[in-house]
Amino acid sequence: MNKLLASTLASALVLSAATAHAGGPVVIEEEEEVVAEKPASSAGILPLLLIPIILCVALCGGDDDEPQRMIIDEEDL
């Protein structure tokens, strides 16, 4: 019985050892994610929209002038 158990154990050890070293060691390398950097001069679209709006407010302005009154001469009536 001991011989049968020893030969079974030896054959199992040989098969498992051959299977364990069949492919060699497995090395898993993590890939680094490549991220494209934005240029530092990128200001976006918001300043481009704000500049015309500010210019319009400054140049158009409000109507602070007094309303003009029409002066009618008595001769025109």
C-alpha positions in Angstrom: 0.0 0.0 0.0 2.9 2.4 0.8 4.5 1.7 -2.6 1.2 2.5 -4.4 0.7 5.7 -2.4 4.3 6.8 -2.9 4.2 6.2 -6.7 0.9 8.0 -7.0 2.2 10.9 -5.0 5.5 11.0 -7.0 3.6 11.0 -10.3 1.2 13.8 -9.1 4.2 15.8 -8.0 6.0 15.4 -11.4 2.8 16.4 -13.3 2.1 19.4 -11.2 5.7 20.6 -11.3 5.8 20.3 -15.0 2.5 22.2 -15.3 3.5 24.9 -12.9 6.7 25.7 -14.8 5.4 25.2 -18.3 4.8 28.8 -19.2 7.4 30.5 -17.0 6.7 33.3 -14.7 3.8 35.6 -15.5 4.7 39.2 -15.3 1.9 41.7 -15.5 3.0 45.3 -16.2 0.6 48.1 -15.6 0.3 50.5 -18.6 0.6 54.1 -17.8 -2.3 56.2 -19.0 -1.2 58.9 -21.4 -3.0 62.2 -20.8 -2.7 65.0 -23.3 -1.9 68.3 -21.5 -3.7 71.5 -22.3 -1.6 74.4 -23.4 -1.2 77.0 -20.6 -2.4 79.8 -22.9 -5.8 78.2 -23.4 -8.2 80.8 -22.0 -11.4 79.3 -23.2 -14.4 80.9 -24.8 -15.8 82.8 -21.8 -13.4 85.8 -22.1 -14.1 86.0 -25.8 -17.8 86.4 -25.0 -17.4 88.8 -22.2 -15.3 91.3 -24.0 -17.9 92.3 -26.6 -20.6 92.4 -23.9 -18.6 94.8 -21.8 -17.7 96.9 -24.8 -21.4 97.1 -25.7 -22.4 98.1 -22.2 -19.7 100.8 -22.1 -20.3 102.2 -25.5 -24.1 101.9 -25.8 -24.6 103.0 -22.2 -27.9 104.1 -20.7 -30.0 107.0 -21.7 -28.9 109.5 -19.1 -29.7 112.5 -21.3 -32.7 114.6 -20.6 -35.5 114.2 -23.0 -35.5 117.0 -25.7 -38.4 119.3 -25.6 -39.9 120.6 -28.7 -40.2 124.3 -28.8 -43.0 125.4 -31.0 -43.1 128.9 -32.1 -46.5 130.6 -32.2 -45.9 131.5 -35.8 -45.8 127.8 -36.8 -49.3 127.1 -35.5 
